[in-house]
Amino acid sequence: MDYPAFAYPSKFAEISGLPVKQVRELCAQQIIPNERTRRGFRVDVCSAMEVLQNRAATFAGHTKRMPRQAIISVPRRSGRRATDILAAIDAL
């Protein structure tokens, strides 16, 4: 398939299969080759696809998250009023 030499993020998103928001973030971080124009970013399609393929090939995986520690909640002591009510019920 013939791709244009340069494309705006919306068109590059269609070509690469990435979301437009992520393409703009990659452009802003200068991860993929692009130029800044009045209209926004202009992506060099061939170079950007090579960069994405290299990043995918060298991806080692995500780091494992530490398991969350269990939150132990201590029940609140019932207030004086609650104990008075219970004592009154017991007296009946």
Secondary structure, DSSP 8 states (H G I E B T S, - for coil): ----SEE-HHHHHHHH---HHHHHHHHHTTSS-EEEETTEEEEEHHHHHHHHHHHHHT---------------------HHHHHHHHHHHH-
